[in-house]
Amino acid sequence: MTQSRKIAGAPISWGVCEVPGWGHQLDRDRVLAEMAGLGLTATELGPPGYLPPSPSRRAKLLGEYGLRAVGGFTPLLLHDKDHDPLPEARATLNGFRDGDVEVMVVAAATGADGYDMRPELDASGWKTMFANLRAVTRAAGESGRLVVLHPHVGTMIENAEDVDRLLDGSDIPLCLDTGHLLVGGTDPAALATRAAGRVAHVHLKDVDAEVADLVRRGNLSYGEAVRAKLYRPLGRGDVDVAAIVAALSVAGYDGWYVLEQDVVLDGEPEPGTGPVDDVRASLAYLGTLP
């Protein structure tokens, strides 16, 4: 593993997800122990309630495994003019400040559970979203935290047109999720090259492009695609991970690389097997990159 590269894990790589009915949810002690066993020293938080909500209790638990929390995925409803996302954002940011969590990873939520459908935004919706992103970014600055926007399948920022409009209409930094971008129709390597200065957090995924194409065509839902092994260990799919890491390195990126290969589990894997094997493979691949 390249020692200068900041690498973190994520519970979703162990199948732990906020979506109702996603699949078997592994106990957090197993997940944290397996992260630590791989040599990871940092993680994202996972869904609400997976780790203790109390910042001090959360830090204590993570510390028992030699881990710290570096980011948390936070879906916010940003496009609805009748909804104010700021109270929720401020509460999350304050909790992150008190627990020394660096990055609030915001997704532009649709308002529905899951990631299989989304409405289309009109001009008013985009205007509301941009205004709310400015407000959330200001609140993050007041809390001394970083906020990034995560393009994500089944959210209001999903496809290449959405990403370009976000870049043009907002100054918010990006979470470069290499998998969700590719599934949504954006070339993540090209984006890492042309917009490296906007990238402040990275979720590294590899993707089976044929399965991703089925999602874009509407032949598979997102959840079905994950079950069909949409995501692969780094180096075993169709994302040019090496080019992405190289482009960000040239640009001086010094943020986190979070290993995320979303998975759905049907049951409890035997000890020492299951998702940990895929994360181990991703770590090994990442360690070969200059």
Contacts in CASP RR format, 6 or more apart in sequence:
PFRMAT RR
TARGET T0000
AUTHOR 0000-0000-0000
METHOD contacts of the structure
MODEL  1
MTQSRKIAGAPISWGVCEVPGWGHQLDRDRVLAEMAGLGLTATELGPPGY
LPPSPSRRAKLLGEYGLRAVGGFTPLLLHDKDHDPLPEARATLNGFRDGD
VEVMVVAAATGADGYDMRPELDASGWKTMFANLRAVTRAAGESGRLVVLH
PHVGTMIENAEDVDRLLDGSDIPLCLDTGHLLVGGTDPAALATRAAGRVA
HVHLKDVDAEVADLVRRGNLSYGEAVRAKLYRPLGRGDVDVAAIVAALSV
AGYDGWYVLEQDVVLDGEPEPGTGPVDDVRASLAYLGTLP
1 7 0 8 1.000
1 283 0 8 1.000
1 286 0 8 1.000
1 287 0 8 1.000
2 286 0 8 1.000
2 287 0 8 1.000
2 289 0 8 1.000
2 290 0 8 1.000
5 257 0 8 1.000
5 286 0 8 1.000
6 42 0 8 1.000
6 70 0 8 1.000
6 254 0 8 1.000
6 255 0 8 1.000
6 256 0 8 1.000
6 257 0 8 1.000
7 40 0 8 1.000
7 42 0 8 1.000
7 256 0 8 1.000
7 257 0 8 1.000
7 258 0 8 1.000
7 259 0 8 1.000
7 283 0 8 1.000
7 286 0 8 1.000
8 40 0 8 1.000
8 42 0 8 1.000
8 43 0 8 1.000
8 44 0 8 1.000
8 70 0 8 1.000
8 71 0 8 1.000
8 256 0 8 1.000
8 257 0 8 1.000
8 258 0 8 1.000
8 259 0 8 1.000
9 35 0 8 1.000
9 40 0 8 1.000
9 42 0 8 1.000
9 43 0 8 1.000
9 44 0 8 1.000
9 258 0 8 1.000
9 259 0 8 1.000
9 260 0 8 1.000
9 279 0 8 1.000
10 43 0 8 1.000
10 44 0 8 1.000
10 46 0 8 1.000
10 203 0 8 1.000
10 258 0 8 1.000
10 259 0 8 1.000
10 260 0 8 1.000
11 17 0 8 1.000
11 28 0 8 1.000
11 31 0 8 1.000
11 43 0 8 1.000
11 44 0 8 1.000
11 45 0 8 1.000
11 46 0 8 1.000
11 47 0 8 1.000
11 50 0 8 1.000
12 46 0 8 1.000
12 260 0 8 1.000
12 262 0 8 1.000
12 263 0 8 1.000
13 259 0 8 1.000
13 260 0 8 1.000
13 261 0 8 1.000
13 262 0 8 1.000
13 263 0 8 1.000
13 275 0 8 1.000
13 278 0 8 1.000
13 279 0 8 1.000
14 26 0 8 1.000
14 30 0 8 1.000
14 31 0 8 1.000
14 34 0 8 1.000
14 263 0 8 1.000
14 265 0 8 1.000
14 275 0 8 1.000
14 276 0 8 1.000
14 279 0 8 1.000
15 22 0 8 1.000
15 23 0 8 1.000
15 24 0 8 1.000
15 25 0 8 1.000
15 26 0 8 1.000
15 262 0 8 1.000
15 263 0 8 1.000
15 264 0 8 1.000
15 265 0 8 1.000
15 275 0 8 1.000
16 25 0 8 1.000
16 26 0 8 1.000
16 28 0 8 1.000
16 31 0 8 1.000
16 46 0 8 1.000
16 47 0 8 1.000
16 50 0 8 1.000
17 23 0 8 1.000
17 25 0 8 1.000
17 47 0 8 1.000
17 262 0 8 1.000
17 264 0 8 1.000
18 46 0 8 1.000
18 47 0 8 1.000
18 48 0 8 1.000
18 73 0 8 1.000
19 113 0 8 1.000
19 114 0 8 1.000
19 115 0 8 1.000
19 223 0 8 1.000
20 113 0 8 1.000
20 114 0 8 1.000
22 223 0 8 1.000
22 264 0 8 1.000
23 264 0 8 1.000
23 265 0 8 1.000
23 266 0 8 1.000
23 267 0 8 1.000
24 265 0 8 1.000
24 266 0 8 1.000
24 267 0 8 1.000
24 268 0 8 1.000
25 265 0 8 1.000
26 265 0 8 1.000
26 268 0 8 1.000
26 275 0 8 1.000
28 50 0 8 1.000
28 51 0 8 1.000
28 61 0 8 1.000
32 43 0 8 1.000
32 61 0 8 1.000
32 62 0 8 1.000
32 65 0 8 1.000
32 67 0 8 1.000
33 65 0 8 1.000
34 272 0 8 1.000
34 275 0 8 1.000
34 276 0 8 1.000
34 279 0 8 1.000
35 43 0 8 1.000
35 65 0 8 1.000
35 67 0 8 1.000
35 279 0 8 1.000
36 65 0 8 1.000
36 66 0 8 1.000
36 67 0 8 1.000
38 276 0 8 1.000
38 279 0 8 1.000
38 280 0 8 1.000
38 283 0 8 1.000
40 67 0 8 1.000
40 283 0 8 1.000
41 66 0 8 1.000
41 67 0 8 1.000
41 68 0 8 1.000
42 67 0 8 1.000
42 68 0 8 1.000
42 69 0 8 1.000
42 70 0 8 1.000
42 256 0 8 1.000
43 62 0 8 1.000
43 67 0 8 1.000
43 68 0 8 1.000
43 69 0 8 1.000
43 70 0 8 1.000
44 69 0 8 1.000
44 70 0 8 1.000
44 71 0 8 1.000
44 72 0 8 1.000
44 73 0 8 1.000
44 105 0 8 1.000
44 258 0 8 1.000
45 51 0 8 1.000
45 58 0 8 1.000
45 69 0 8 1.000
45 71 0 8 1.000
45 72 0 8 1.000
45 73 0 8 1.000
45 101 0 8 1.000
46 72 0 8 1.000
46 73 0 8 1.000
47 73 0 8 1.000
51 58 0 8 1.000
51 61 0 8 1.000
51 62 0 8 1.000
51 69 0 8 1.000
52 58 0 8 1.000
52 61 0 8 1.000
55 95 0 8 1.000
55 96 0 8 1.000
55 98 0 8 1.000
55 99 0 8 1.000
55 100 0 8 1.000
55 101 0 8 1.000
56 98 0 8 1.000
56 99 0 8 1.000
58 69 0 8 1.000
58 99 0 8 1.000
59 68 0 8 1.000
59 69 0 8 1.000
59 99 0 8 1.000
59 100 0 8 1.000
62 68 0 8 1.000
62 69 0 8 1.000
68 100 0 8 1.000
69 99 0 8 1.000
69 100 0 8 1.000
69 101 0 8 1.000
70 101 0 8 1.000
70 102 0 8 1.000
70 103 0 8 1.000
70 256 0 8 1.000
70 258 0 8 1.000
71 96 0 8 1.000
71 101 0 8 1.000
71 102 0 8 1.000
71 103 0 8 1.000
71 104 0 8 1.000
71 105 0 8 1.000
71 201 0 8 1.000
71 256 0 8 1.000
71 258 0 8 1.000
72 96 0 8 1.000
72 101 0 8 1.000
72 103 0 8 1.000
72 104 0 8 1.000
72 105 0 8 1.000
73 105 0 8 1.000
73 107 0 8 1.000
73 150 0 8 1.000
74 89 0 8 1.000
74 92 0 8 1.000
74 104 0 8 1.000
74 105 0 8 1.000
74 106 0 8 1.000
74 107 0 8 1.000
75 106 0 8 1.000
75 107 0 8 1.000
75 108 0 8 1.000
75 109 0 8 1.000
75 155 0 8 1.000
76 85 0 8 1.000
76 88 0 8 1.000
76 89 0 8 1.000
76 106 0 8 1.000
76 107 0 8 1.000
76 108 0 8 1.000
76 109 0 8 1.000
76 132 0 8 1.000
76 136 0 8 1.000
77 83 0 8 1.000
77 85 0 8 1.000
77 109 0 8 1.000
77 110 0 8 1.000
77 111 0 8 1.000
78 85 0 8 1.000
78 106 0 8 1.000
78 108 0 8 1.000
78 109 0 8 1.000
78 128 0 8 1.000
78 129 0 8 1.000
78 132 0 8 1.000
78 133 0 8 1.000
78 136 0 8 1.000
78 156 0 8 1.000
79 108 0 8 1.000
79 121 0 8 1.000
79 125 0 8 1.000
79 126 0 8 1.000
79 128 0 8 1.000
79 129 0 8 1.000
79 132 0 8 1.000
79 156 0 8 1.000
80 111 0 8 1.000
80 125 0 8 1.000
80 128 0 8 1.000
81 124 0 8 1.000
81 125 0 8 1.000
81 128 0 8 1.000
85 132 0 8 1.000
85 136 0 8 1.000
86 132 0 8 1.000
86 135 0 8 1.000
86 136 0 8 1.000
86 139 0 8 1.000
89 104 0 8 1.000
89 106 0 8 1.000
89 135 0 8 1.000
89 136 0 8 1.000
89 139 0 8 1.000
89 140 0 8 1.000
89 147 0 8 1.000
90 139 0 8 1.000
90 143 0 8 1.000
92 104 0 8 1.000
93 104 0 8 1.000
93 139 0 8 1.000
93 140 0 8 1.000
93 142 0 8 1.000
93 143 0 8 1.000
93 145 0 8 1.000
93 147 0 8 1.000
94 143 0 8 1.000
95 101 0 8 1.000
96 102 0 8 1.000
96 104 0 8 1.000
96 143 0 8 1.000
96 145 0 8 1.000
97 143 0 8 1.000
97 144 0 8 1.000
97 145 0 8 1.000
101 145 0 8 1.000
102 145 0 8 1.000
102 146 0 8 1.000
102 256 0 8 1.000
103 145 0 8 1.000
103 146 0 8 1.000
103 147 0 8 1.000
103 148 0 8 1.000
103 175 0 8 1.000
103 200 0 8 1.000
103 201 0 8 1.000
103 256 0 8 1.000
104 140 0 8 1.000
104 145 0 8 1.000
104 146 0 8 1.000
104 147 0 8 1.000
104 148 0 8 1.000
105 148 0 8 1.000
105 150 0 8 1.000
105 175 0 8 1.000
105 201 0 8 1.000
106 133 0 8 1.000
106 136 0 8 1.000
106 147 0 8 1.000
106 148 0 8 1.000
106 149 0 8 1.000
106 150 0 8 1.000
106 172 0 8 1.000
107 149 0 8 1.000
107 150 0 8 1.000
107 152 0 8 1.000
107 155 0 8 1.000
107 157 0 8 1.000
108 129 0 8 1.000
108 149 0 8 1.000
108 152 0 8 1.000
108 155 0 8 1.000
108 156 0 8 1.000
108 157 0 8 1.000
109 155 0 8 1.000
109 156 0 8 1.000
110 117 0 8 1.000
110 118 0 8 1.000
110 119 0 8 1.000
110 154 0 8 1.000
110 155 0 8 1.000
110 156 0 8 1.000
114 154 0 8 1.000
114 222 0 8 1.000
115 152 0 8 1.000
115 153 0 8 1.000
115 154 0 8 1.000
115 155 0 8 1.000
115 222 0 8 1.000
115 223 0 8 1.000
116 154 0 8 1.000
116 221 0 8 1.000
116 222 0 8 1.000
116 223 0 8 1.000
117 154 0 8 1.000
118 154 0 8 1.000
118 155 0 8 1.000
118 156 0 8 1.000
118 158 0 8 1.000
119 156 0 8 1.000
121 129 0 8 1.000
121 156 0 8 1.000
126 165 0 8 1.000
129 156 0 8 1.000
130 169 0 8 1.000
130 170 0 8 1.000
133 149 0 8 1.000
133 170 0 8 1.000
133 172 0 8 1.000
134 170 0 8 1.000
134 171 0 8 1.000
136 147 0 8 1.000
136 172 0 8 1.000
137 147 0 8 1.000
137 171 0 8 1.000
137 172 0 8 1.000
139 147 0 8 1.000
140 146 0 8 1.000
140 147 0 8 1.000
141 147 0 8 1.000
146 173 0 8 1.000
146 200 0 8 1.000
146 201 0 8 1.000
147 172 0 8 1.000
147 173 0 8 1.000
148 172 0 8 1.000
148 173 0 8 1.000
148 174 0 8 1.000
148 175 0 8 1.000
148 200 0 8 1.000
148 201 0 8 1.000
149 157 0 8 1.000
149 166 0 8 1.000
149 170 0 8 1.000
149 172 0 8 1.000
149 173 0 8 1.000
149 174 0 8 1.000
149 175 0 8 1.000
150 157 0 8 1.000
150 174 0 8 1.000
150 175 0 8 1.000
150 177 0 8 1.000
150 180 0 8 1.000
150 203 0 8 1.000
151 157 0 8 1.000
151 158 0 8 1.000
151 162 0 8 1.000
151 163 0 8 1.000
151 166 0 8 1.000
151 174 0 8 1.000
151 175 0 8 1.000
151 177 0 8 1.000
151 180 0 8 1.000
151 181 0 8 1.000
151 184 0 8 1.000
151 186 0 8 1.000
152 158 0 8 1.000
152 177 0 8 1.000
152 180 0 8 1.000
153 180 0 8 1.000
153 183 0 8 1.000
153 184 0 8 1.000
153 215 0 8 1.000
153 222 0 8 1.000
154 222 0 8 1.000
156 162 0 8 1.000
157 163 0 8 1.000
157 166 0 8 1.000
158 180 0 8 1.000
158 184 0 8 1.000
159 184 0 8 1.000
159 185 0 8 1.000
159 186 0 8 1.000
160 184 0 8 1.000
160 185 0 8 1.000
160 186 0 8 1.000
163 181 0 8 1.000
163 186 0 8 1.000
163 191 0 8 1.000
166 172 0 8 1.000
167 174 0 8 1.000
167 195 0 8 1.000
167 198 0 8 1.000
173 198 0 8 1.000
173 199 0 8 1.000
173 200 0 8 1.000
173 201 0 8 1.000
174 195 0 8 1.000
174 198 0 8 1.000
174 199 0 8 1.000
174 200 0 8 1.000
174 201 0 8 1.000
175 200 0 8 1.000
175 201 0 8 1.000
175 202 0 8 1.000
175 203 0 8 1.000
176 188 0 8 1.000
176 191 0 8 1.000
176 192 0 8 1.000
176 199 0 8 1.000
176 201 0 8 1.000
176 202 0 8 1.000
176 203 0 8 1.000
176 244 0 8 1.000
176 248 0 8 1.000
177 188 0 8 1.000
177 202 0 8 1.000
177 203 0 8 1.000
177 205 0 8 1.000
177 260 0 8 1.000
178 188 0 8 1.000
178 202 0 8 1.000
178 203 0 8 1.000
178 204 0 8 1.000
178 205 0 8 1.000
178 206 0 8 1.000
178 207 0 8 1.000
178 239 0 8 1.000
178 241 0 8 1.000
178 244 0 8 1.000
179 188 0 8 1.000
179 203 0 8 1.000
179 205 0 8 1.000
179 206 0 8 1.000
179 207 0 8 1.000
179 212 0 8 1.000
179 231 0 8 1.000
179 239 0 8 1.000
180 203 0 8 1.000
180 205 0 8 1.000
181 187 0 8 1.000
181 188 0 8 1.000
181 191 0 8 1.000
182 188 0 8 1.000
182 207 0 8 1.000
182 209 0 8 1.000
182 212 0 8 1.000
182 238 0 8 1.000
182 239 0 8 1.000
183 207 0 8 1.000
183 212 0 8 1.000
183 215 0 8 1.000
183 216 0 8 1.000
183 222 0 8 1.000
183 225 0 8 1.000
183 230 0 8 1.000
184 212 0 8 1.000
184 215 0 8 1.000
184 216 0 8 1.000
185 216 0 8 1.000
188 239 0 8 1.000
188 240 0 8 1.000
188 244 0 8 1.000
189 239 0 8 1.000
189 240 0 8 1.000
189 243 0 8 1.000
189 244 0 8 1.000
189 247 0 8 1.000
192 199 0 8 1.000
192 243 0 8 1.000
192 244 0 8 1.000
192 247 0 8 1.000
192 248 0 8 1.000
193 243 0 8 1.000
193 247 0 8 1.000
196 247 0 8 1.000
196 248 0 8 1.000
196 250 0 8 1.000
196 251 0 8 1.000
196 252 0 8 1.000
196 253 0 8 1.000
197 251 0 8 1.000
199 248 0 8 1.000
199 251 0 8 1.000
199 253 0 8 1.000
200 255 0 8 1.000
201 255 0 8 1.000
201 256 0 8 1.000
201 258 0 8 1.000
202 244 0 8 1.000
202 248 0 8 1.000
202 253 0 8 1.000
202 255 0 8 1.000
202 256 0 8 1.000
202 257 0 8 1.000
202 258 0 8 1.000
203 258 0 8 1.000
203 260 0 8 1.000
204 234 0 8 1.000
204 241 0 8 1.000
204 244 0 8 1.000
204 257 0 8 1.000
204 258 0 8 1.000
204 259 0 8 1.000
204 260 0 8 1.000
204 282 0 8 1.000
204 286 0 8 1.000
205 231 0 8 1.000
205 234 0 8 1.000
205 239 0 8 1.000
205 260 0 8 1.000
205 261 0 8 1.000
205 262 0 8 1.000
206 231 0 8 1.000
206 232 0 8 1.000
206 233 0 8 1.000
206 234 0 8 1.000
206 235 0 8 1.000
206 236 0 8 1.000
206 237 0 8 1.000
206 238 0 8 1.000
206 239 0 8 1.000
206 241 0 8 1.000
206 261 0 8 1.000
206 282 0 8 1.000
207 230 0 8 1.000
207 231 0 8 1.000
207 232 0 8 1.000
207 237 0 8 1.000
207 238 0 8 1.000
207 239 0 8 1.000
208 229 0 8 1.000
208 230 0 8 1.000
208 231 0 8 1.000
208 232 0 8 1.000
208 237 0 8 1.000
208 238 0 8 1.000
209 237 0 8 1.000
209 238 0 8 1.000
211 220 0 8 1.000
211 225 0 8 1.000
211 228 0 8 1.000
211 229 0 8 1.000
211 230 0 8 1.000
212 225 0 8 1.000
212 230 0 8 1.000
212 238 0 8 1.000
214 220 0 8 1.000
214 225 0 8 1.000
214 228 0 8 1.000
215 221 0 8 1.000
215 222 0 8 1.000
215 225 0 8 1.000
215 230 0 8 1.000
220 228 0 8 1.000
223 264 0 8 1.000
226 262 0 8 1.000
226 263 0 8 1.000
226 264 0 8 1.000
227 264 0 8 1.000
230 262 0 8 1.000
231 260 0 8 1.000
231 261 0 8 1.000
231 262 0 8 1.000
231 263 0 8 1.000
232 261 0 8 1.000
232 278 0 8 1.000
233 261 0 8 1.000
233 278 0 8 1.000
233 279 0 8 1.000
233 281 0 8 1.000
233 282 0 8 1.000
233 285 0 8 1.000
234 241 0 8 1.000
234 259 0 8 1.000
234 261 0 8 1.000
234 281 0 8 1.000
234 282 0 8 1.000
234 285 0 8 1.000
234 286 0 8 1.000
235 241 0 8 1.000
235 282 0 8 1.000
235 285 0 8 1.000
236 281 0 8 1.000
236 285 0 8 1.000
241 285 0 8 1.000
241 286 0 8 1.000
241 289 0 8 1.000
242 289 0 8 1.000
245 257 0 8 1.000
245 286 0 8 1.000
245 289 0 8 1.000
246 289 0 8 1.000
246 290 0 8 1.000
249 290 0 8 1.000
257 286 0 8 1.000
259 279 0 8 1.000
259 282 0 8 1.000
259 283 0 8 1.000
259 286 0 8 1.000
261 275 0 8 1.000
261 278 0 8 1.000
261 279 0 8 1.000
261 282 0 8 1.000
263 275 0 8 1.000
263 278 0 8 1.000
265 275 0 8 1.000
269 275 0 8 1.000
END
